[in-house]
Amino acid sequence: MGQEQQRPYFFFSYARRDFEAEDAFVNQFFNDLRDELGRVLGVAVRAEELAFRDTEQLRLGDDWAERLATMLGRSRTMIALYSPAYFASLYCGKEWTAFRGRVRRHHEDTGELVPALIPVLWEPVGSGELAAEVTKVQWVQPDMGEAYARHGLRALLRTAQSGAYEQVVRVVAERVRDAAARRLGELPEFDLGAVRGYFPPPAAPEPAPSPGMVRLFIAAGSAPEAAAQGGSYTGGWYGAKPWHWAPYYPPARPSLAARAQQVITAAGHTTTLEEIGPGLGDKLDQAREDSQVSVLLVDPWVAGNGRYRAALSEYDDQNHPVTGVVVPIGSSDPDGEREAPWTGVRGVFRRNWLRRSDLEHLFRVRVNQESFDNDLTIMVTVAQNKLMDDNLDWGDDGGDAFGLGPEGDAFGFGDGPDMPGLTIPAGPSGRPGPSGPRRGRPPAQHHPDPAPPELPGQRRGQDDAVPLRGDQDDDH
C-alpha cells in the first residue's frame, strides 16, 4: 500500500521527552499494542497498516509537518499518551486538537459519535493543568485495573507488573479495533502548524515585583577541546570560550549564555556570568547571603569530565535552595549519540537527577530550544520566591499561610476536586525547608566580584562569536 492510500488503524501521539527519558518503555508499549491489535483483528494486516509513528515512518526528504497532518487526517483512531510532558508539548497539543476536531466534525456531519481519540495514561497528571476540553474525553474504564488508573502504564512497566500491563494493552487494542470499524470520516488536507492546540506549554508565572541579581555560571566545551577529541561535536556548537557554546542546531548567535542574559534582563533583572570552577559552592552560598539567586548552565557533553565534574558533584552533595540548573539537549544531536552524554549528567547530579520532574522547576534536563526561555523565566521566578521566603520569618503557621496545613494538600492546591487517576500523588504533609540556619538578613549593599575580562559579564545578549539563527524546535 502506497503512502497516498495508507489509512493506519491508529496514529501514535506521544511526547518526545517521554521517549527520550524512557525510550525502551515507549517502544515496548507501541510494539506490544501494534502486535496485540494484529491479533485481535484476526486478519493479516501489515505493520505499516496497523499503526503510524513518526520515528518509524517518516522518510528522508519528507515534509514532517505535512506528513503528520496527512496521517492525522487518515488514521482510523489516535492513541494519545497522556503525561506531564505530553501536556507541555506544543505539537502534541496540535495533534490532539486536530484529531479531536476531526471526531467532532464527523459527529456534526453524520450524527455518529465515534470514540476514536483513545487516551492512554502514561504518567499521572495534575488535573488543574488540563484544558476543559481534555477532561471531557473518558480516559479509563474498570477493566483496565486500579494500578493503571492510579499510577499509569509506565509504572506498570517499571515495576514488572506484566499481568496488569498486558490487560491494559488488550483493552486498548480492542478499543482501537471497535472504533476503527466505525469508519471515522477523513479530514481534508490542513496545515498542522496553523492549528492552535488546547494545551500549549505552561505559561511562565508573573515576574517578581522587584528586580534582583541573577548570577549565571556555565560549564561548557570549547572549539579547541572539541577538535582535540574529534567525533561529531567538532563543528559550530562551540567557540573559543565556554560562554560561546550554542547547543541548538544550526549553531547560531546569540550563544546560550547570551540568550540567558537576554531572558533575565528582559524580566527586569541584572546578571553576571562566569565559568564553573573550584569554590562553586562557596560562591552560591555568598550569592544567597547577598539576596541573589543563581543558575547553572551545563553542557551535558562535558558535565562528567575532569574539568567540571568535581565542582558539579560538590554542588549536588550540598543544599542550594535558590539555585537552578538547566541542561539543554541539542535540537539535532547525531543519530546514535542522543543518550551518550546523559550517563555523565546522571553521574554528577546523582541526587538532583531524582527531582528533574519536580513541580519546583529548579532542575531541568533535556531542555529544548522552544522551551528554554520559558523554563529559565520560571526557574528564576521560583528561585526568587524561595529567596523571599528564606528572608522572612513566617512563624509556626507558615505552612498554613501557603495552603500547606490541614486545609490544603501537599502542593498547596487546597481541597478542590481532582480528575480521578489524573492526579499527582500527594507528598508528605509538611514542606521541608532548607537545611542549615535560616537566613534572615536584609539585602546587603554588595557589589559582586567583577567577571574576568574575557567574560560577557552584564552584557545584555550581545555575542559576536556565533552567527544569528532563526529556526525553531519543539519537543513534540
Backbone torsions as a table, in degrees:
resi	resn	phi	psi	omega
1	MET	NA	126.6	179.2
2	GLY	-74.2	166.0	-179.7
3	GLN	-62.4	-30.8	-177.3
4	GLU	-63.6	-30.5	-177.5
5	GLN	-103.5	-2.5	-173.7
6	GLN	-62.3	130.5	178.5
7	ARG	-139.2	77.3	-174.1
8	PRO	-61.6	156.2	177.2
9	TYR	-68.7	-34.9	175.0
10	PHE	-146.2	146.5	173.3
11	PHE	-98.8	127.2	-175.4
12	PHE	-95.4	106.5	-178.3
13	SER	-104.9	118.7	-174.6
14	TYR	-148.7	161.7	178.3
15	ALA	-87.0	132.0	179.5
16	ARG	-60.4	-31.7	178.9
17	ARG	-63.2	-36.9	176.7
18	ASP	-65.6	-39.8	179.4
19	PHE	-65.7	-43.4	-178.4
20	GLU	-68.0	-35.2	-179.0
21	ALA	-75.1	-40.8	-176.2
22	GLU	-138.0	60.4	-173.1
23	ASP	-61.4	-34.3	-179.4
24	ALA	-65.0	-39.9	-178.9
25	PHE	-71.2	-43.0	178.4
26	VAL	-62.9	-43.7	177.2
27	ASN	-60.8	-42.9	-178.4
28	GLN	-62.0	-45.4	-179.3
29	PHE	-64.3	-44.6	179.2
30	PHE	-58.2	-49.1	-178.0
31	ASN	-66.2	-41.1	179.9
32	ASP	-65.8	-40.4	179.4
33	LEU	-65.7	-42.8	178.8
34	ARG	-62.1	-43.0	-179.9
35	ASP	-66.3	-42.5	-179.4
36	GLU	-66.3	-37.1	177.3
37	LEU	-62.9	-43.1	176.4
38	GLY	-58.4	-36.8	180.0
39	ARG	-69.9	-45.2	-175.6
40	VAL	-72.9	-24.1	176.6
41	LEU	-68.7	-33.5	175.9
42	GLY	75.0	9.3	177.4
43	VAL	-130.7	158.3	-179.6
44	ALA	-73.9	115.1	178.3
45	VAL	-131.5	132.4	179.8
46	ARG	-68.8	155.2	-175.5
47	ALA	-57.6	-42.6	-178.0
48	GLU	-69.7	-17.5	175.0
49	GLU	-85.5	-21.4	-179.3
50	LEU	-78.1	-41.8	-171.8
51	ALA	-149.0	151.8	172.2
52	PHE	-120.4	130.4	175.8
53	ARG	-141.5	133.7	-171.3
54	ASP	-59.7	-39.5	-175.9
55	THR	-68.2	-18.5	-177.6
56	GLU	-100.9	-30.5	-168.2
57	GLN	-120.8	2.4	169.6
58	LEU	-82.0	130.7	-175.0
59	ARG	-108.3	161.0	178.5
60	LEU	-53.5	126.0	179.0
61	GLY	93.2	-9.5	178.5
62	ASP	-66.4	144.3	167.5
63	ASP	-81.0	104.7	-168.4
64	TRP	-63.8	-39.3	-179.1
65	ALA	-66.9	-40.3	179.1
66	GLU	-66.2	-40.7	-179.5
67	ARG	-66.1	-43.1	177.5
68	LEU	-61.5	-42.1	179.6
69	ALA	-62.1	-41.5	-180.0
70	THR	-61.5	-45.6	-178.0
71	MET	-71.6	-32.1	173.5
72	LEU	-63.3	-34.4	-179.8
73	GLY	-78.9	-17.5	-174.8
74	ARG	-112.9	-30.0	-175.9
75	SER	-59.4	144.1	-173.9
76	ARG	-74.2	-31.1	176.0
77	THR	-142.8	172.1	173.8
78	MET	-133.7	128.7	172.1
79	ILE	-92.1	122.4	178.9
80	ALA	-109.6	115.4	-175.2
81	LEU	-87.7	90.7	-173.8
82	TYR	-67.8	133.7	176.8
83	SER	-167.5	166.7	174.1
84	PRO	-56.9	-39.7	179.3
85	ALA	-65.9	-35.3	-179.9
86	TYR	-62.7	-44.6	-177.1
87	PHE	-80.8	-2.8	173.7
88	ALA	-102.0	0.3	-175.9
89	SER	-97.0	127.0	179.5
90	LEU	-61.2	-47.1	-175.2
91	TYR	-77.0	-28.0	170.9
92	CYS	-63.1	-39.9	176.8
93	GLY	-62.0	-39.2	178.2
94	LYS	-65.7	-43.7	-180.0
95	GLU	-63.0	-47.1	-179.1
96	TRP	-60.6	-45.8	-177.0
97	THR	-65.9	-42.4	-179.7
98	ALA	-63.3	-43.9	-178.3
99	PHE	-72.1	-37.9	175.9
100	ARG	-60.2	-41.0	177.1
101	GLY	-63.5	-35.5	177.9
102	ARG	-65.2	-41.4	177.8
103	VAL	-62.6	-43.5	-178.4
104	ARG	-67.9	-37.7	178.5
105	ARG	-64.1	-41.6	177.1
106	HIS	-60.9	-40.8	178.9
107	HIS	-62.7	-43.7	-179.7
108	GLU	-65.3	-37.4	-176.5
109	ASP	-77.9	-33.7	-171.5
110	THR	-118.5	-15.8	-174.4
111	GLY	80.7	-0.8	-178.7
112	GLU	-101.0	127.2	178.0
113	LEU	-100.3	107.5	-177.9
114	VAL	-96.6	120.5	180.0
115	PRO	-77.5	64.2	-173.4
116	ALA	-90.3	-13.3	174.1
117	LEU	-91.8	110.9	-169.7
118	ILE	-115.9	102.9	178.2
119	PRO	-74.8	145.0	171.0
120	VAL	-127.7	122.9	-177.7
121	LEU	-77.5	105.7	178.7
122	TRP	-83.0	-48.1	175.7
123	GLU	-140.2	148.8	177.7
124	PRO	-58.4	146.4	-176.2
125	VAL	-130.7	140.0	176.0
126	GLY	-65.4	122.2	-174.5
127	SER	-62.2	-28.7	-179.2
128	GLY	-66.8	-15.2	-179.0
129	GLU	-93.0	0.1	-174.9
130	LEU	-95.5	138.1	174.0
131	ALA	-66.3	149.7	-178.6
132	ALA	-56.7	-36.0	-178.8
133	GLU	-63.9	-34.1	-179.4
134	VAL	-67.2	-40.5	-176.7
135	THR	-68.8	-12.5	178.8
136	LYS	-76.9	-17.8	-176.3
137	VAL	-94.3	118.5	-179.7
138	GLN	-62.6	130.5	-173.0
139	TRP	-115.4	-6.3	-179.0
140	VAL	-147.0	156.0	173.1
141	GLN	-139.5	157.6	-169.5
142	PRO	-54.3	-36.6	-175.1
143	ASP	-77.5	6.4	175.3
144	MET	-88.8	-11.7	172.4
145	GLY	95.4	149.6	-177.7
146	GLU	-70.6	-37.5	-178.6
147	ALA	-62.4	-41.4	177.0
148	TYR	-63.7	-45.9	-176.8
149	ALA	-62.8	-32.3	-176.9
150	ARG	-88.0	-37.9	-168.6
151	HIS	-118.8	-14.8	179.2
152	GLY	89.6	166.5	-173.5
153	LEU	-71.2	-35.2	180.0
154	ARG	-59.1	-39.8	-179.9
155	ALA	-64.1	-36.6	178.4
156	LEU	-64.2	-37.5	178.3
157	LEU	-70.8	-43.0	-177.2
158	ARG	-65.5	-32.6	-177.6
159	THR	-99.9	11.2	174.1
160	ALA	57.1	38.8	175.3
161	GLN	-87.9	73.3	-169.7
162	SER	-62.0	-39.3	-179.3
163	GLY	-63.5	-47.5	179.2
164	ALA	-64.3	-40.4	179.1
165	TYR	-63.0	-48.2	-178.1
166	GLU	-63.2	-33.2	177.6
167	GLN	-64.5	-42.9	178.8
168	VAL	-64.1	-45.2	179.3
169	VAL	-58.0	-42.3	-179.4
170	ARG	-64.9	-43.6	179.5
171	VAL	-63.4	-43.9	-179.0
172	VAL	-65.4	-42.3	178.5
173	ALA	-60.8	-40.7	179.3
174	GLU	-67.3	-35.8	177.1
175	ARG	-66.4	-38.8	176.7
176	VAL	-62.8	-47.2	179.8
177	ARG	-58.0	-47.4	-176.0
178	ASP	-68.1	-41.6	179.9
179	ALA	-69.2	-38.3	-178.9
180	ALA	-64.5	-30.3	-179.2
181	ALA	-68.2	-15.0	-176.1
182	ARG	-94.0	1.4	168.8
183	ARG	56.2	70.6	173.5
184	LEU	-60.2	135.3	179.8
185	GLY	-61.5	144.1	-179.1
186	GLU	-77.8	155.1	179.8
187	LEU	-99.8	128.7	178.6
188	PRO	-59.8	165.4	-179.2
189	GLU	-54.9	135.3	-179.0
190	PHE	-147.8	165.0	-179.7
191	ASP	-95.6	107.2	-178.3
192	LEU	-63.2	-35.0	-179.7
193	GLY	-62.3	-26.4	-178.6
194	ALA	-86.4	-6.6	-179.5
195	VAL	-72.1	132.0	176.7
196	ARG	-95.2	106.7	-173.9
197	GLY	-71.3	156.5	178.6
198	TYR	-73.0	-23.8	-177.8
199	PHE	-134.8	84.4	172.0
200	PRO	-71.5	172.1	176.7
201	PRO	-55.3	148.7	-177.2
202	PRO	-61.0	141.2	-179.7
203	ALA	-72.5	146.9	178.0
204	ALA	-70.0	146.1	176.3
205	PRO	-67.2	164.5	177.8
206	GLU	-62.0	138.5	178.9
207	PRO	-60.4	156.9	177.0
208	ALA	-59.4	145.6	-173.6
209	PRO	-64.2	-26.7	-180.0
210	SER	-118.3	145.5	-179.4
211	PRO	-68.0	157.8	179.0
212	GLY	-145.5	177.2	176.9
213	MET	-98.9	130.5	176.6
214	VAL	-117.0	118.5	-179.8
215	ARG	-93.9	120.4	178.6
216	LEU	-97.2	134.5	174.6
217	PHE	-125.5	137.9	-174.7
218	ILE	-127.0	139.5	171.5
219	ALA	-125.7	110.9	-175.3
220	ALA	-154.1	161.0	177.6
221	GLY	-77.8	176.8	177.1
222	SER	-135.3	161.9	-177.8
223	ALA	-59.3	-44.6	178.9
224	PRO	-59.8	-41.2	179.4
225	GLU	-65.7	-43.5	-179.6
226	ALA	-63.0	-41.2	-179.9
227	ALA	-65.4	-36.8	179.9
228	ALA	-67.4	-33.7	-178.3
229	GLN	-82.3	-23.9	-178.5
230	GLY	72.1	-165.8	178.5
231	GLY	84.0	-159.9	-170.4
232	SER	-77.6	-16.1	-170.7
233	TYR	-105.9	37.9	177.3
234	THR	-98.7	4.4	-176.0
235	GLY	-86.3	-147.7	-170.0
236	GLY	-81.6	9.2	178.1
237	TRP	-65.0	-28.3	-173.3
238	TYR	-117.6	154.2	175.1
239	GLY	-119.7	-159.3	-176.3
240	ALA	-69.5	-29.8	-176.2
241	LYS	-125.8	160.1	-179.1
242	PRO	-57.2	-33.7	-177.0
243	TRP	-78.6	3.0	172.2
244	HIS	-91.9	-1.0	-176.9
245	TRP	-58.6	130.4	-179.4
246	ALA	-132.5	89.2	-170.4
247	PRO	-74.8	-16.9	-174.8
248	TYR	-91.0	135.3	-171.4
249	TYR	-93.6	140.6	-6.2
250	PRO	-72.7	147.9	-178.0
251	PRO	-53.9	136.5	-170.5
252	ALA	-154.3	163.4	171.4
253	ARG	-85.2	143.9	-3.0
254	PRO	-78.1	158.4	173.0
255	SER	-62.1	169.1	-178.7
256	LEU	-62.4	-39.5	179.5
257	ALA	-63.1	-44.1	179.5
258	ALA	-66.3	-37.4	178.1
259	ARG	-64.7	-40.8	178.0
260	ALA	-61.9	-40.2	177.8
261	GLN	-64.0	-38.0	177.7
262	GLN	-62.2	-44.8	-179.6
263	VAL	-62.2	-44.3	-176.5
264	ILE	-69.0	-45.2	-179.6
265	THR	-69.7	-30.6	176.7
266	ALA	-64.4	-26.1	177.4
267	ALA	-84.8	2.1	174.6
268	GLY	95.2	10.7	-178.0
269	HIS	-104.7	169.3	172.2
270	THR	-109.3	163.5	-173.4
271	THR	-151.7	150.7	170.6
272	THR	-120.9	165.2	-178.4
273	LEU	-142.3	133.0	174.1
274	GLU	-152.4	163.2	-178.5
275	GLU	-80.0	144.1	176.1
276	ILE	-69.6	135.9	-179.9
277	GLY	-162.3	-168.4	179.3
278	PRO	-57.2	145.4	-179.6
279	GLY	81.7	14.2	-179.4
280	LEU	-58.2	-45.2	-177.8
281	GLY	-59.7	-41.7	178.6
282	ASP	-63.4	-38.7	179.2
283	LYS	-66.6	-38.7	178.7
284	LEU	-68.3	-38.8	176.5
285	ASP	-63.6	-42.4	179.6
286	GLN	-64.6	-40.0	178.1
287	ALA	-60.7	-42.1	179.2
288	ARG	-65.0	-40.9	177.0
289	GLU	-60.4	-33.6	-178.9
290	ASP	-91.2	17.3	179.0
291	SER	58.3	45.5	176.5
292	GLN	-123.0	145.6	175.1
293	VAL	-102.7	162.7	-176.3
294	SER	-133.6	152.8	176.0
295	VAL	-135.5	131.2	175.7
296	LEU	-100.1	124.8	173.3
297	LEU	-101.1	116.6	-170.3
298	VAL	-122.4	124.3	174.6
299	ASP	-78.3	117.8	-176.3
300	PRO	-62.4	-23.8	-176.4
301	TRP	-76.6	-13.8	179.5
302	VAL	-122.3	-0.2	-174.8
303	ALA	-57.3	-37.2	-174.7
304	GLY	-95.5	4.9	-178.1
305	ASN	-86.6	174.0	-172.9
306	GLY	-64.0	-25.7	-174.9
307	ARG	-67.5	-37.8	-174.7
308	TYR	-117.8	-13.6	-169.0
309	ARG	-58.0	-44.9	-175.5
310	ALA	-63.0	-44.8	-178.0
311	ALA	-66.2	-40.8	-178.6
312	LEU	-71.0	-38.6	177.7
313	SER	-65.1	-39.4	177.2
314	GLU	-62.5	-42.0	176.3
315	TYR	-58.8	-43.7	-176.6
316	ASP	-64.4	-29.8	-178.6
317	ASP	-82.6	-10.9	-176.5
318	GLN	-105.7	175.1	178.4
319	ASN	-109.6	112.2	178.8
320	HIS	-129.0	80.5	-169.9
321	PRO	-70.5	-13.5	179.6
322	VAL	-114.2	29.9	176.4
323	THR	-120.6	133.6	176.4
324	GLY	-108.9	158.0	178.9
325	VAL	-128.8	130.1	176.2
326	VAL	-120.7	123.2	177.2
327	VAL	-120.7	100.9	-175.8
328	PRO	-73.3	161.7	170.1
329	ILE	-119.1	132.5	-179.9
330	GLY	-63.8	143.8	-176.1
331	SER	-78.0	-6.9	177.9
332	SER	-148.4	54.2	178.4
333	ASP	-62.8	145.6	-178.1
334	PRO	-58.3	143.0	177.5
335	ASP	-58.3	139.6	178.3
336	GLY	85.5	-9.3	-178.0
337	GLU	-117.5	5.0	-173.2
338	ARG	-61.0	-31.2	-178.5
339	GLU	-94.1	-7.4	-172.6
340	ALA	-55.4	-46.3	-174.1
341	PRO	-79.3	-15.1	-168.8
342	TRP	-75.5	-19.5	173.6
343	THR	-63.1	-44.2	177.0
344	GLY	-64.2	-39.5	179.5
345	VAL	-63.7	-47.5	178.6
346	ARG	-62.6	-32.8	-178.6
347	GLY	-66.6	-40.7	-178.0
348	VAL	-86.5	-24.2	-179.9
349	PHE	-111.4	54.6	-174.3
350	ARG	-61.0	-42.1	-179.6
351	ARG	-79.2	-47.3	-175.6
352	ASN	-68.7	-25.1	179.3
353	TRP	-57.2	-31.6	-178.0
354	LEU	-71.2	-17.0	-178.9
355	ARG	-108.8	21.1	-176.9
356	ARG	-67.1	-18.8	178.2
357	SER	-110.0	10.9	-178.4
358	ASP	-64.6	152.0	176.3
359	LEU	-66.1	-20.0	-176.5
360	GLU	-64.3	-27.8	170.8
361	HIS	68.4	28.4	179.4
362	LEU	-104.7	0.2	174.4
363	PHE	-138.9	108.4	-175.1
364	ARG	-126.0	123.9	177.3
365	VAL	-116.2	162.2	-178.5
366	ARG	55.6	43.2	180.0
367	VAL	-81.7	120.2	-177.5
368	ASN	-90.7	175.5	-174.3
369	GLN	-61.8	-39.8	-175.8
370	GLU	-66.6	-34.4	-174.6
371	SER	-97.4	-4.6	-173.5
372	PHE	-58.6	-51.9	-176.6
373	ASP	-59.3	-45.7	-178.2
374	ASN	-66.2	-44.6	-179.8
375	ASP	-62.7	-41.1	-179.3
376	LEU	-67.6	-40.8	178.9
377	THR	-62.0	-45.0	177.8
378	ILE	-61.7	-44.1	-177.7
379	MET	-59.8	-46.8	-179.4
380	VAL	-64.0	-41.5	-179.8
381	THR	-64.9	-43.8	178.1
382	VAL	-62.2	-44.7	-179.6
383	ALA	-62.1	-41.1	179.5
384	GLN	-68.2	-37.1	176.5
385	ASN	-64.0	-39.8	177.2
386	LYS	-66.3	-36.0	177.8
387	LEU	-65.2	-41.6	176.9
388	MET	-62.4	-42.8	177.4
389	ASP	-62.1	-37.3	-179.2
390	ASP	-65.2	-32.1	-175.6
391	ASN	-91.9	2.4	179.3
392	LEU	-118.7	145.9	176.8
393	ASP	-97.5	104.9	-175.3
394	TRP	-82.4	-9.9	-177.8
395	GLY	78.1	-172.4	-175.3
396	ASP	-73.3	-20.3	-177.3
397	ASP	-100.8	22.1	-177.9
398	GLY	-60.2	-34.7	-179.7
399	GLY	-63.0	-44.0	-179.7
400	ASP	-63.0	-30.9	-178.8
401	ALA	-63.3	-24.8	179.5
402	PHE	-105.6	16.9	-179.6
403	GLY	74.7	22.4	-177.4
404	LEU	-103.5	4.3	178.7
405	GLY	-87.9	-156.0	-175.2
406	PRO	-64.1	-19.2	-178.6
407	GLU	-92.3	1.6	-178.5
408	GLY	-137.0	164.6	179.3
409	ASP	-89.7	-176.0	-172.1
410	ALA	-68.7	-14.2	-178.9
411	PHE	-109.6	8.4	175.9
412	GLY	77.8	20.3	-177.5
413	PHE	-91.6	-3.8	179.3
414	GLY	76.1	-160.4	-174.5
415	ASP	-101.7	17.4	-177.9
416	GLY	-61.5	154.0	-178.3
417	PRO	-67.1	144.7	176.7
418	ASP	-114.0	152.1	175.4
419	MET	-74.3	120.3	-174.5
420	PRO	-54.2	133.5	175.3
421	GLY	82.2	-13.0	177.8
422	LEU	-114.0	39.5	-175.5
423	THR	-116.2	135.7	174.9
424	ILE	-66.9	127.8	-178.0
425	PRO	-56.5	138.9	-177.6
426	ALA	-66.8	143.6	176.5
427	GLY	-94.8	-165.4	179.7
428	PRO	-64.7	155.8	-173.2
429	SER	-70.0	-25.2	-179.9
430	GLY	-104.6	156.8	177.2
431	ARG	-100.4	117.9	-179.3
432	PRO	-69.0	138.7	177.7
433	GLY	-96.7	175.0	179.3
434	PRO	-65.5	144.4	178.4
435	SER	-74.2	158.4	-179.8
436	GLY	87.6	177.5	-176.3
437	PRO	-66.8	145.5	175.9
438	ARG	-74.2	133.7	-179.7
439	ARG	-91.8	119.7	-176.3
440	GLY	-120.4	12.4	-177.0
441	ARG	-76.7	148.1	178.2
442	PRO	-70.5	163.9	178.9
443	PRO	-54.7	128.4	-179.8
444	ALA	-83.1	147.5	174.0
445	GLN	-80.7	82.6	-172.3
446	HIS	-121.7	137.4	176.1
447	HIS	-104.6	116.4	-176.1
448	PRO	-61.3	152.9	177.1
449	ASP	-57.2	136.8	179.3
450	PRO	-64.7	146.8	178.1
451	ALA	-70.1	156.9	175.2
452	PRO	-55.0	153.6	-173.7
453	PRO	-56.3	-30.6	-175.9
454	GLU	-79.2	-16.7	-174.4
455	LEU	-79.0	152.0	178.8
456	PRO	-64.9	-20.9	178.3
457	GLY	58.5	-122.7	-176.3
458	GLN	-100.5	20.3	177.7
459	ARG	-65.0	145.5	-172.5
460	ARG	-99.4	69.5	169.4
461	GLY	86.2	7.9	177.8
462	GLN	-88.4	132.3	-178.8
463	ASP	-155.2	117.2	-172.9
464	ASP	-95.4	4.1	-171.2
465	ALA	-88.5	-17.7	-171.3
466	VAL	-131.9	138.5	-178.0
467	PRO	-69.4	156.7	-177.7
468	LEU	-70.0	142.3	178.0
469	ARG	-120.0	163.0	179.1
470	GLY	-141.5	6.8	-177.6
471	ASP	-88.5	170.1	179.9
472	GLN	-130.9	160.0	-179.8
473	ASP	-140.8	157.1	179.3
474	ASP	-132.8	148.1	-179.8
475	ASP	-75.4	-18.1	-179.9
476	HIS	47.4	NA	NA
